Amino acid sequence: MRVWVARPLPAGARTAARLRRLGHLPLLAPVLDLAPSHAPPPEGPFDALILTSANAVPSAAAAGFSGLPAYCVGGRTAAAARAAGFSAVRDADGDAAALAGLVAGALPPGARLLHAAGRERKPEPAATLAAAGFAVTLWTAYAATPLARLPDEAAAALAQGRLDAALHYSRRSAATALGLARAAGREGDFARLAHLCLSPDVAAPLVAAGIVSHFVAAQPTEEAMLAGLAPGPEAVLRTADHFAVPAGAEPPPGRGNAG
């Protein structure tokens, strides 16, 4: 399949290489620019570090926090932390709720936690941990800036029908890709793609715009998301009715919850 990889570098390059190994044709055209925020790190002491994205790891390591126990949201973030020299790394292997549970099960209430995250971030797991009695300090370690316009290569591929699918790893990236396609007059072409999303939350901006997300990963991992790709044009048809929504939520009209 011809797949648009819109996630930022360097992760986008890793995904593109993986797609090639799987026999697909990736188009690497990020819609967000990642860079360190250069915000000074807060003064401690801290008992542990919370990492909800691998993008925060370089700044956290450069600031001298590699000696802290690092509680990571998933395997990719944990691997990045280990590669950066963090020795005590715990992996929640899930989402923000799983990460909050991991921290609460390992540390006593009142522990001082540093959450290194991006400028645009969700309230969890910090909100749950603060409510449970932990002292959580937020630090903006990096920023993701949307591009001013749709990358030329993506615009051309959409216009010429040279894409079958798009991968979406974050809610903000999905919303940005949609907004840039709309501004470029390519929203219809964008909507016709098979959209593979890491989670129901990532798919939310597409669903709100009336774009049915053809495949939502059963687990928030790249492996689970890429399972929605298959060789040949029939792949889009096979995944077209797969849509997952958060527990307790109503599926979009005319769609069931495929889980």
TABEL-V262294 format. One record per helix or strand. SS is the DSSP state (@ for helix, = for strand). FROM is the first residue (numbers start at 0). TO is the last residue. If there is no record, write none. Layout:
ss = [SS SS]
from = [FROM FROM]
to = [TO TO]
This chain:
ss = [= @ = = = @ = @ = @ = @ = @ = @ @ = @ = @ @]
from = [1 10 24 31 47 53 68 74 88 95 111 125 134 151 164 170 186 193 199 214 221 233]
to = [4 20 27 35 50 61 71 82 90 105 117 130 145 158 167 182 190 196 207 215 225 238]
